[in-house]
Amino acid sequence: MAAGAALDGPPVGPTVPLAHRVTGSGPPLLLIAGTGFPGATWHLDELLEPLSRHCTVITFDHRGTGDTPGTAGDYSTRQFAADALALLRELDLGPAHLVGHSMGGRVAQWMVLDGRDQVASLVLAASGPGQFRDDQVVTRGVPLKTCLWLAEHGYRGYLRRHIPSTFFTPEFRERDPARVDWLVEAFWAHRPPLEDYLKHVVARQTHQSAHLLDRITVPSLVLVGERDTHQGGTGSHWEQSRYLAAHLPDASFRSIPEVAHGYFWQAPEATVRELVAWLGSRRPAAPAR
């Protein structure tokens, strides 16, 4: 399939109420988790507490994760976006700054496309637009390696291999295994049923927005780990992030040194600094005296 040949997205069905948590004060900041990740995985003290000193931080469970029940039928990043936009309207906290990690960045793109009035700015954190070259291979279903690891190790065993190997550098895994275990267990304690997890995977893999990036006109920060070069079912997050930064109309690009896909958890202090600096740059300048 040629890049840009996809339709503008699947139909969006009824939204569902999302289990959520609001902390802090200041400008609203919506944290949008990645594939199958429940909102509880954001609740690392070194991440959430400093952000909450600067912002009103909203975390939530996508449909089928944590305390938000799943629904019948397929999922899509556009449907997840509709759910999150409904949450912002319910809370009356829009327009909000969006931080979307991995699949959450794909969701955030649809939130801008379908609900521009609810979005103040966009942080695309280790994310991508789907296929953007004719010679690029993007699996439009569950990647083979995911299937093999699930069959060989079971659901929990798969997570205990997948999250450490893609989210953290080898040096960090050896230096701080407790942090790695924290993320795995935070996921597992609030995990989606396996069927819902696989529906999240398919939603990520079928996302396509490369042909729509010129319509995403909000100020955007593309933020990626310097070592997020793992080749997965959607390719390399580093390469996809570079593409986003080059093709969004109003984008800045920043990388965080010596981290992989999960820099929110491997380097929360550096991540918070980047986010706070970005939010500070979004505030209107004080009037001249």
N, C-alpha and C positions, 0 to 999 in steps of 0.2 A: 504494500500500500504506500503510495507516495505521501510524503509529509504534507499535511494540510488537506488531505483528501477526506478526512473524517467529517462527519456531520458536526453541527455546533453543540452536540451533547445529547444524551438520552432524555426522554421525557422525565419530568419531575413529578412525583406523586405527593400525597399529603405529607406534611411535616409531622414529626413526633416531638413531644416534650422531652427535653434533654436534662438528665441529672446534671447539676452544676454546682460550683462553689465560687463565691465572690469574696475576695480579700483585699485589704489595703484601701488607699484613697488616691485621688489624682485622676489623670486622663485614663479612660478605659483601655485595657490591653487584653485582647482575647487570644489565649494560647490554644492552638489547634493541633492536636496530636496526630501522629503518623499511623501507619497501617495497623489496625486492630488495637492500638494503644489506648488504654483507659485514661481518664483525666488524672487519676491518682499518681501516674508516673511523673507528672509535673511537680509533685509535692515534696521535692527534695529541699530541705531547709536552706541549703546554700544557694538555691536558685529562687524559690518562691518568696522567702522572707525579704531579701533585698529588693526584688522587683516590687513587692507590695509596699515598700517605703516610698516608691516613686509613682505608682500607678494603682488604679483599681483593676486588679487582675481577675480575669474570669477563666476558669477551667471547666471542662465539661466532658461527659462521656458521649462519644458518637453512638448512634443507634447500634445496638448489638454489643456494646462494651459496657463494663462496669455496671452501673445501676440503671442504664437506659436499655429497655428491652429491645430485642431484635424484631424485625418484621419479615413477612413473607416476600418472596421475589428477590430480584437482583438489587444490589446496591450500586451507587455511582458516586463519584466525587461531586457531581452537581447536586445530587440528592443530599449528601452530607452538608453541602453549602447552604441549601435551602433550610435545613434544620438549624444550622448555626445562625443564619440571618433571622429566623423566627425567634431564636433565643435572645438575640440582641434587642429585637423589637419588644419582646415580652419584658425584658429587664429595663427597657428605655435607656440603654447605655450606648446607643450609636449616635454619631459615627465613632467607631472604635479603631484603634490601631490593631492590626492583625499580625500575629506571628504564627506562621504555619510551618511545622517541621515535616520534611519528607512528604508523605501523602498529604499531610495537613497543608503544605504549601500549594498543592494542586487544588485542594478544597478552597483555600483562600483566593486563588485565581478566579474560581467560579463565583465566589462571594462578591468580588469586585464587578465581574461581568453582569451578574444578575441583581446586585443590590448596592450599586455605587453610593447611594445616599447613606449607607450604614458604615462606610469605610473611610477612615481618615488617612491611613497609610498602610503599607504592606511590607512585611519582612518575610521573604521566601528563604527559609532555612534548610539548606541541603535538599533542595527540591528540583523540580523539572517540569517541562511542558509536554512530555510524551515523546513521540517520534518527531525528529526535526531534520533528518536527512533521509534520502531515498535508500541509501545503503545501510541504514541503521536497523538493527534487529531489536524489536521490542516484543516480548512475549505477551500475547493478548489473552492470557489465561493464567493459571497457576504455574509459575516457573518449575521446570523439571527438578532442579536441585531442592526446591521446597518440598515437592512431592516425595522425593527419595529420602530426605531427612525425616520427614514426618513418618514415612513407612518404616524406616530403620530404627528410629529413636522414640517415636510417640510424640505427642503434642508438647509435653513439658521438656522432654529431652531435646526436641527440635529448638525450643526457645533458649535452652541453656547453651546451645551451640550457636544459633543464629545471632542473638543479641550481642554476646561478647565479641564474636568474630567480625561483626560489621560496625558496631557502635563505638568500639574502643580500640586503641592501638595496642599491639602486643606488649609494649613496655608498660603501659598503664595497667593492663590486666594483671601483669606480674606484680606491679608496685602496690596496687590498691584493689585486691580482689573483693573486698567488702563493698566498695561502691558498685562494682559490676554486679555482684549478687543482689544489692539493693534494687537495682533497676529490674533485674529478672524477676525477683519476688514481688515487686510492686505491680508488674504486669500480671504475674500469675495469680495474685490474690484477687484481682479484679478483671480477670481474663474474659474475653468473649468466648462463647461456645465455639467449638472448632468450626462448625458450619459458618457461623458469622465471621470468624477470622478469615476463612477462605473467601467469603464474599467481599471482605475488605481488600484482600489481595487482588482479586479480579477487578474491583473498582479502581485500584491504583494502576493496574496494568493496562486498563482500557481507557485511562484518562488521555485526552488529546486536546491541547490548547495552543500548540505552536503557531497555528494559523490565526489565533485570536489575540496574540500578545500586543498588537498595536492598539487594541481597544482597552488595555489595562493601563489607564493614564494616571492613576494615583501615584504619588511619590513612593518608590519601592527601594528597599535594601535587599540585595542578594547576599546572603551570608552562608559561608561554607567552610568546612574544615579543610585545612591544607592537605590532609592525607585521606580525604574521602574519595579515593580513586577506585574502590572496589567495583568490579563489573558485575552488576546484578541484572535482574530481569528487565530493568529500564535503562541499563547502561551505567555509566559513571556519574555520580552526583556532581563531581567536580566539573566534568564536561557539560552537563546539563545546566549547572549554575552559570558557567561562563556564557552559555547561549542565552539564558534568560537576561543576564545583565546587558548583553549586546543588543537585544531585540525589544526590551521593554522601553517605552517612550521616555520614562523619567526614573532611571535606575542608577543606583550606586552599587559597587561591588566591594565586599570585604571578605577576607579569609582569616581564619584563626589558626595560628601556627601549631603544628605537632598534634593535631587532633583528627579523629576520623568522623564518622557519621553522627555519633552521639555527643557532640561537644557540649550540649546543655548539661550533661551529667559528668563528662570527663573534665571539663573546664568551666564550671558554672560561674566563677568569678569573672573570667575573661568574657564569657557570654553576656553576663549582666552589664558589664561595662559597655559592650557594643550596643546593646539594646537601649540602655539609658542615654548614651550619646546620640543614638538615632532619634529617640523620642525628644530629646532636648533640641535637636535641629528642626523638629516639626513644630515647635511652639512658636507662635507669632512673636516677632520682635517687639520689644517694648517701645512705645511711642517716644519720639524725640522730644526733649524738653526745651 
